[in-house]
Amino acid sequence: MNIFEVRGGKKLHGEITPQGAKNEALQIISAVLLTPEKVTINNIPDILDVNLLIELLGEMNVKIERPNRQTCIFQADDVNIDYLHSEAYKKKSGKLRGSVMFAGPMLSRYRKAFIPKPGGDKIGRRRLDTHIIGFERLGAEFTYNNEDGFFHLEAKKLKGTYMLLDEPSVTGTANIVMAAVMASGTTTIYNAACEPYIQQLCKMLNRMGAKISGVGSNLLTIEGVEYLGGTEHTMLPDMIEVGSFIGLAAMTQSNITIKNAGLEHLGVIPDKFKQLGIAMEFKGDDIVIPEQSLYEIQTFLDGSVLTMYDHPWPGFTPDLLSIVLVVATQAKGSVLIHQKMFESRLFFVDKLIDMGAQIILCDPHRAAVIGLGRQQNLRGITMSSPDIRAGVALLIAALSAEGKSTIQNIEQIDRGYQYIDDRLKALGADITRL
């Protein structure tokens, strides 16, 4: 098992460019199964989760050319469907929740799919109900086989229909859209997720020949077509990395420029960090975070304590609440963090408390943070990364803390952040991978 050794308390300086969006990549790469023609994808993040998904496609006989680590050319003209029902696929895909995204394209093109029990972060329940119910509405039959541990989906024919999703699930919406693009008739999806990643997927599918309207809203209309062709697609900058770097700059009192941040796709993210008192300047598509000795958390207009919570787009993404929480520990003022979607995502705060942070974990969903206002620095400790986002939050805490920190289980961080230690070293961080 690899670890990071971090000696904190150093101010950083320089420029950093966010990787391609991880959450977009898992959808976009799965969509190559919809056509036998070549699909070229650019700005692919070179991270464990994405590389594992690409490996799975290769084992399904999808032809893959990788001229560089950020570009792949896929051609799914000879897919081995039976591999999706094998023990080898079950074992490998069980490590990666993103493998569930194969179901929609496989149903759409081959009228059958197999879904193993999903893997990924241990952050609480992540149900598949929205996916399965959407597939059933389109005409697929769903069964679970206790013997092989797979969900089985089959459809003699997929037919367009109206559906009101019980939740605006991003992966659920993406999967249903991919299943519906070659169904007969018209599919209407209300309460659809409308994140930039869903917009990107819909735009890519439309370039392939799909007929999707309402892109960017929560009401999608899909007219089924008989065939999809090849295309080229470039992924957005990862908004979670952008938010992580804003938090890093504030916690370490550093002057950092985030290059090519994709400002038009960040939604409320910059505003939420401004509520923590973090100053930033926007120059073209770059974000400049100047060195700040102190940042003060705002209150609501009536003077009450600020509450930050996650909400479906265009609300604040749950993936950045871990970052916001750790950044608040050194701010002046207090904030209540309310993580609504996942009941285990705040269970890393005990490590921050051990480092000297003043946090009250109210219940699995809420934590009250009393900012230290830099009157007391965090101290380095030995800790373990429980999931991708908590891992980076702990890494940011370690970079701002006095003394040496050891972070174990950094494979979780590598799942979502490419070359993170090398990129931080370029800013002047003292971090070693062992």
C-alpha positions, 0 to 999 in steps of 0.5 A: 500500500502506498502512502503520502508523507507530507511536511506542511506549513509551506506556502505554495506558488504557481500555476496548476491546470485541472485535469479532464472531468472524472465524472464526465469521463465515466459516462462519455467513455461508456457511450462509445459502445453505442456505435461500431464507428470510431469515437475519439475522446480528448482530455481524458483524466489519467486516473485509476477509475477511468483507466480501469473502465478503459481496460474493461472496454478492451477486455470486451474486444473494443479496439483502443488506440491511445496516442497519448495519456489524454486521448483515446480512439475507441471502436466497438465493432466487435463487442464480446457481450458474453464477457459482461457475464463472466467472473472476470468482469464481475471481479474487476467491475465490482471495484468501479461504480462507473461500470454500471454506465455500460448498461444503458448503451448495451441495452440500447444496441444489443438489448441485454445487459448485466450489472454486478453489485456496484463498487466505488467509494464507501460513502453510504448507500448509492442505489440503482433504483433510478437506473433500473426503473428507467430501463423497465419503463423503456421495456426491459425486463429486470431480474436478479440472479442470486447464484451469479450475483448479477442484475440481468436486463433484457429487452426484445424491443425498447419503446419510448415513453414518458417518465418522471424520475424519483430523483435527479440522479446524474448517472441514472439520467445518463444511463437512461438517455443512452438506453433511449437514444435508439428506442422506437418512438419518443422518450420524455424524461422529467426531473432529469439531472442537468449537470454540465456532464449530462449536457456534454453527453447529450451534445456528444450523442447529438453529434453521433446522430441522436435527437435530444432536445431540452439539453441543460434543463430537467426535461429531456425529449429523445426521439429514437434513431436507428443508428449512431455514428462516430464523433470526436469529443473533448471533456470539460475541466474537472470542477471538483479539482478546481474547487479543491485547488481554491481550497488548497490556496486558502488553507496554505495562504498561497498565491495560486493561478488555476489555468483553463478552469472552465468558468462558464461551467462552474455554476455556484462553486466560486460563490460558495468559496467566496462565502467562506471569505476566500478572495479570487480574481477571474482573468479570462478562463483562469482563476487567481487566488491571492495570498490571504493571511485570514479569510472570514466566513460570511453570515446570513443577512439576519446574522445567523450562522451560515449553512452549506449543503449539497443540492442537485445542479445548479446547486452545490455539488456534494463532491466539494463539501469535504473540501469546504469543511476542511477549509472552514477549519482555519477560517474566522467564524462558524459554518454548519455543513449539511451533507444530504446525499450520503450518510457516511461522507462526513466520517473523516472529521475525526482525523481533522479533530485529531489534527486540532480542528474544532468540529462537532459531528452532529449526526451522519449528515451534519457537522458544525465547524468552528473556525480557528481563524489561524490562532492555532495551526493544525498539527500533522498526524497519521491518517487514512483516506476513506474515499476520493474527496475526503482523501484530498480534503485530508491532503489539503489539511496536511499541507497546511498543518505543522509537522509531518503527516502520513496519509495511508490508502492513497489509492483512493486519492489516485482514483480521482486525481491524476499525478497529484503529488507531482503537480503539488510539488511543482507548486512547492509542496513537500510531499513524498510518495512511499 
